[in-house]
Amino acid sequence: MRALLPLLALLLTACPPAGDAATDKTGDDTAGGDTDATRTFEDFVNVTTPWVGETDACIAGKVQTVDPSCMVDMVVNGRIEDFQTADPVPDATVQLWRSDSISGSADATTSSDGDGRFTFESAPSCTPIAYGTFTPPEWEETKDTYEVHQVFGYSSDGSSEEAFNSVSDATSKLIPALIGVIWDEASSGIIAGTAYDCDVNPVQYAQIYIHDENDLPPPSGDVFYFSQSGDTSLPTDKVSQPYTNTNGLWVVMNIPPGTWTVEQWGWDGAAYVEMGSTVLEIAAGSISISNIYTGISDGIWYPSSCLSACGG
């Protein structure tokens, strides 16, 4: 997703005026902000334009069978990179959870050097993990950034080169400014993701629905989608862009802390169809990067190196 975020320079020309009625919309049918009314599925999924993407092969469920011989521990040589620019992030802390959950104590913790590089001496291949990247809050350089359901591919030499994302403080201010909302960092987080089809290409005209274990939408937190203009993608208000564009990008602002199911829905010409989903744990003040894959219900996409025999 890194290359799909807009350039920071565009903030000066693309930022909408504060208080604009369209950008203040929150999904509860009022232009002035949240109300006490309980939101429903229809507040999130309500567009009857058929999705565009290759989905026939896996819409009912994509089978990914991991060969057990691929699930081994290996050395991971990582580089913490800025989510937008790909520049190295030096002197940052990175943590890894083998449980694929950011709750509880991390299984491994290390720090990046001046070039953003670090090494985990033992990390699993072909097994979903979670990671987080951090810098001290007083530096005001980055936001706590998490990715779950990440899978490192198998390598016969027992090592892997991986890029780990870090969202800068500047980027964390860019998206809310462009949409025209305020991020309540003290009590909520942000999710950014892409809607993918069976061939891992972006899906257009998809919408995102979020709910808890009781299928209830969050009391706050709203989905916005990215427009497309040439090679530039900009987040915008839901009136102008009520669904994913050709880039498949979406962002959720002000989602409360907790565990949330994030689903991708589309219209097939006759009914709404759930295309895929993922489950995320959200921490206040953090940004979670997560994608949704058509036919995948847990958000875990395995690289091809994990799906065939991996040698002994």
C-alpha positions as CSV (number, residue, x, y, z in Angstrom):
1,M,0.0,0.0,0.0
2,R,2.9,2.4,0.6
3,A,3.2,3.8,-2.9
4,L,-0.6,4.4,-3.1
5,L,-0.7,7.1,-0.4
6,P,-0.7,10.7,-1.6
7,L,2.3,12.9,-1.5
8,L,2.6,15.2,1.5
9,A,3.0,18.2,-0.8
10,L,-0.6,17.7,-2.1
11,L,-1.9,18.6,1.4
12,L,-1.4,22.3,0.7
13,T,-3.6,22.2,-2.4
14,A,-6.0,19.3,-1.7
15,C,-7.1,19.9,1.9
16,P,-10.8,20.7,2.1
17,P,-12.1,23.6,4.2
18,A,-12.7,22.8,7.8
19,G,-16.3,22.4,8.8
20,D,-17.5,21.5,5.3
21,A,-20.8,19.7,5.6
22,A,-19.9,17.0,3.2
23,T,-16.7,16.1,4.9
24,D,-18.3,16.2,8.3
25,K,-20.5,13.3,7.4
26,T,-20.0,10.3,9.7
27,G,-22.4,7.6,8.4
28,D,-25.3,8.3,10.8
29,D,-27.4,10.3,8.2
30,T,-26.5,13.6,9.7
31,A,-24.1,16.2,8.2
32,G,-23.2,17.7,11.6
33,G,-21.5,14.7,13.3
34,D,-22.3,11.6,15.2
35,T,-25.7,11.2,16.9
36,D,-26.8,8.8,19.6
37,A,-28.7,6.6,17.0
38,T,-27.4,3.1,16.7
39,R,-26.0,2.5,13.2
40,T,-26.8,-0.4,11.0
41,F,-25.3,-2.4,8.2
42,E,-27.0,-0.1,5.7
43,D,-25.1,2.9,7.0
44,F,-21.9,1.3,5.7
45,V,-23.1,-0.8,2.7
46,N,-25.6,0.9,0.5
47,V,-24.3,1.2,-3.1
48,T,-25.8,-0.8,-5.9
49,T,-23.1,-0.6,-8.4
50,P,-21.7,-4.0,-9.3
51,W,-18.1,-4.5,-8.2
52,V,-15.2,-4.6,-10.7
53,G,-12.7,-7.4,-10.1
54,E,-11.9,-11.0,-10.7
55,T,-13.9,-12.9,-8.1
56,D,-15.7,-15.8,-9.7
57,A,-12.9,-18.2,-8.9
58,C,-12.9,-17.6,-5.2
59,I,-15.9,-15.6,-4.0
60,A,-17.2,-18.6,-2.1
61,G,-13.9,-19.3,-0.4
62,K,-10.3,-19.5,-1.6
63,V,-8.4,-22.7,-0.6
64,Q,-4.8,-22.1,0.6
65,T,-3.2,-25.3,1.8
66,V,0.2,-24.7,3.4
67,D,2.7,-27.5,3.2
68,P,3.9,-28.3,6.8
69,S,7.5,-28.6,5.6
70,C,7.4,-24.9,4.9
71,M,6.6,-23.9,8.5
72,V,10.1,-23.5,9.9
73,D,12.0,-20.9,12.0
74,M,14.4,-18.7,10.0
75,V,16.4,-15.5,10.3
76,V,14.4,-12.4,9.3
77,N,16.5,-9.5,8.1
78,G,14.2,-6.5,8.3
79,R,14.2,-2.8,7.4
80,I,11.7,-0.4,9.0
81,E,10.5,1.9,6.2
82,D,8.3,4.9,6.2
83,F,4.8,3.8,4.9
84,Q,4.6,6.6,2.4
85,T,8.1,7.4,1.3
86,A,9.9,4.1,1.9
87,D,12.7,6.0,3.6
88,P,14.4,4.1,6.4
89,V,13.3,4.7,10.0
90,P,16.3,4.7,12.3
91,D,16.4,4.0,16.0
92,A,12.9,2.5,16.1
93,T,11.7,-0.4,18.1
94,V,10.1,-3.4,16.4
95,Q,8.2,-6.1,18.1
96,L,7.0,-9.5,16.8
97,W,4.1,-11.6,18.1
98,R,4.0,-15.3,17.0
99,S,0.4,-15.5,18.1
100,D,-0.6,-13.1,15.3
101,S,-2.1,-10.9,18.1
102,I,-0.8,-7.6,19.4
103,S,-2.2,-8.3,22.9
104,G,0.1,-9.7,25.5
105,S,3.9,-9.6,25.6
106,A,5.8,-9.7,22.3
107,D,7.9,-12.8,21.6
108,A,10.8,-10.8,20.2
109,T,11.9,-7.1,20.4
110,T,14.8,-5.4,18.8
111,S,15.7,-1.9,17.4
112,S,16.7,-0.6,14.0
113,D,20.1,0.9,13.3
114,G,20.8,4.2,11.5
115,D,19.7,2.6,8.2
116,G,16.5,1.3,9.6
117,R,17.8,-2.3,9.6
118,F,17.4,-5.0,12.2
119,T,17.4,-8.8,12.6
120,F,15.1,-11.3,14.2
121,E,17.3,-14.4,14.7
122,S,14.2,-16.7,14.9
123,A,10.9,-16.0,13.2
124,P,8.4,-18.4,11.6
125,S,7.9,-18.8,7.9
126,C,4.5,-19.6,6.4
127,T,2.8,-18.8,9.7
128,P,0.9,-15.6,10.4
129,I,2.5,-13.2,12.8
130,A,1.9,-9.7,14.0
131,Y,4.4,-6.9,14.4
132,G,4.5,-3.3,15.6
133,T,7.0,-0.5,15.0
134,F,7.4,2.4,17.5
135,T,9.5,5.5,18.3
136,P,9.4,7.4,21.5
137,P,6.2,9.6,21.6
138,E,8.3,12.7,22.6
139,W,10.1,12.5,19.3
140,E,6.9,13.2,17.5
141,E,8.2,11.3,14.5
142,T,6.0,8.3,14.0
143,K,2.8,6.7,15.3
144,D,2.6,3.3,16.7
145,T,2.0,1.1,13.6
146,Y,0.7,-2.4,13.6
147,E,0.2,-5.1,11.0
148,V,-1.3,-8.5,11.8
149,H,-1.8,-11.6,9.6
150,Q,1.6,-11.1,8.1
151,V,3.3,-14.2,6.5
152,F,7.0,-14.5,5.6
153,G,7.5,-16.8,2.6
154,Y,9.7,-19.9,2.8
155,S,13.4,-19.6,1.7
156,S,15.7,-22.6,1.3
157,D,18.6,-20.6,2.7
158,G,16.9,-20.2,6.0
159,S,16.6,-16.4,5.9
160,S,14.3,-13.7,4.6
161,E,14.4,-10.0,3.7
162,E,11.4,-8.2,4.8
163,A,10.1,-4.5,4.9
164,F,8.3,-3.4,8.1
165,N,6.0,-0.4,7.9
166,S,6.1,2.7,10.1
167,V,3.6,5.6,9.7
168,S,5.1,9.0,10.2
169,D,3.5,11.7,12.4
170,A,3.1,13.9,9.3
171,T,1.2,11.2,7.3
172,S,-1.0,10.5,10.3
173,K,-2.1,14.2,10.1
174,L,-2.5,14.1,6.3
175,I,-5.4,11.7,5.9
176,P,-7.7,13.3,8.5
177,A,-6.9,16.8,7.1
178,L,-7.8,15.8,3.6
179,I,-11.1,14.2,4.7
180,G,-11.9,17.0,7.0
181,V,-12.2,15.2,10.3
182,I,-10.3,15.2,13.6
183,W,-8.5,12.1,14.8
184,D,-9.3,11.6,18.5
185,E,-6.0,9.9,19.2
186,A,-6.6,9.5,22.9
187,S,-9.6,7.2,22.5
188,S,-9.4,5.7,19.0
189,G,-7.3,4.3,16.2
190,I,-7.0,4.3,12.4
191,I,-7.2,1.4,10.0
192,A,-5.9,1.7,6.4
193,G,-6.3,-1.1,3.9
194,T,-6.9,-2.2,0.3
195,A,-9.8,-4.4,-1.1
196,Y,-8.3,-7.1,-3.3
197,D,-9.9,-9.6,-5.7
198,C,-8.9,-13.3,-6.3
199,D,-5.8,-12.2,-8.3
200,V,-4.7,-9.7,-5.6
201,N,-5.7,-6.8,-7.8
202,P,-7.7,-3.9,-6.3
203,V,-11.5,-4.1,-6.3
204,Q,-13.6,-1.1,-7.4
205,Y,-17.1,-0.4,-6.0
206,A,-16.5,-2.4,-2.8
207,Q,-17.7,-1.1,0.6
208,I,-16.4,-1.8,4.1
209,Y,-18.5,-2.9,7.1
210,I,-17.2,-3.1,10.6
211,H,-18.7,-4.9,13.5
212,D,-18.0,-6.5,16.9
213,E,-18.6,-10.1,17.9
214,N,-22.3,-9.4,18.3
215,D,-22.5,-8.0,14.7
216,L,-22.9,-4.4,16.0
217,P,-21.2,-1.5,14.3
218,P,-18.9,0.6,16.4
219,P,-20.4,3.6,18.2
220,S,-17.9,5.8,16.4
221,G,-15.6,5.3,13.5
222,D,-16.3,5.9,9.8
223,V,-15.1,4.5,6.5
224,F,-13.7,6.8,3.8
225,Y,-12.5,5.9,0.3
226,F,-9.8,7.2,-1.9
227,S,-10.4,9.0,-5.2
228,Q,-8.2,8.4,-8.2
229,S,-6.7,11.1,-10.4
230,G,-4.0,9.8,-12.7
231,D,-1.4,8.2,-10.5
232,T,-2.5,10.1,-7.4
233,S,-4.9,8.7,-4.8
234,L,-6.5,11.0,-2.3
235,P,-8.9,10.2,0.5
236,T,-12.1,12.1,0.3
237,D,-15.5,12.5,1.8
238,K,-18.2,9.7,1.5
239,V,-20.6,11.8,-0.5
240,S,-18.0,12.3,-3.3
241,Q,-16.6,8.7,-3.0
242,P,-18.9,6.2,-1.3
243,Y,-17.0,3.1,-2.4
244,T,-13.5,1.9,-3.4
245,N,-12.1,3.3,-6.6
246,T,-9.7,1.6,-9.0
247,N,-7.1,1.6,-6.3
248,G,-9.2,-0.3,-3.8
249,L,-8.1,1.9,-1.0
250,W,-10.1,2.6,2.2
251,V,-9.5,4.1,5.6
252,V,-11.4,3.9,8.9
253,M,-11.1,6.9,11.2
254,N,-11.7,7.0,14.9
255,I,-12.4,3.3,15.5
256,P,-12.6,2.6,19.3
257,P,-10.0,0.2,20.9
258,G,-11.0,-3.4,20.9
259,T,-11.4,-6.4,18.5
260,W,-13.3,-5.7,15.3
261,T,-14.3,-7.7,12.2
262,V,-13.7,-5.7,9.0
263,E,-15.6,-7.0,6.0
264,Q,-15.5,-6.2,2.3
265,W,-18.9,-6.2,0.6
266,G,-20.1,-5.7,-3.0
267,W,-23.2,-5.7,-5.1
268,D,-23.5,-8.6,-7.6
269,G,-26.4,-7.0,-9.5
270,A,-29.1,-8.5,-7.3
271,A,-27.9,-8.6,-3.7
272,Y,-25.0,-7.6,-1.4
273,V,-22.3,-10.2,-1.2
274,E,-19.6,-10.5,1.5
275,M,-16.4,-10.9,-0.4
276,G,-13.8,-11.3,2.4
277,S,-13.0,-10.2,5.9
278,T,-10.3,-9.8,8.5
279,V,-10.2,-9.4,12.3
280,L,-8.2,-6.7,13.9
281,E,-7.3,-5.6,17.4
282,I,-7.2,-1.8,17.6
283,A,-5.2,0.3,20.1
284,A,-5.8,4.0,20.8
285,G,-3.4,6.3,19.1
286,S,-2.2,3.7,16.7
287,I,-2.5,3.0,13.0
288,S,-3.2,-0.6,11.7
289,I,-2.4,-1.5,8.2
290,S,-4.5,-4.4,6.9
291,N,-5.8,-5.7,3.6
292,I,-8.9,-7.7,2.7
293,Y,-8.7,-10.5,0.1
294,T,-11.7,-11.9,-1.7
295,G,-12.5,-15.4,-0.6
296,I,-10.4,-15.1,2.5
297,S,-12.2,-14.9,5.8
298,D,-9.3,-14.3,8.2
299,G,-7.2,-11.8,6.3
300,I,-4.3,-14.1,5.9
301,W,-2.8,-14.4,2.4
302,Y,0.0,-17.0,2.0
303,P,2.7,-16.5,-0.6
304,S,3.1,-19.1,-3.2
305,S,6.4,-20.4,-1.6
306,C,4.3,-21.7,1.3
307,L,1.8,-23.7,-0.9
308,S,4.1,-26.4,-2.2
309,A,6.7,-28.8,-0.7
310,C,9.6,-26.9,0.7
311,G,12.4,-29.5,0.8
312,G,13.8,-31.2,3.8
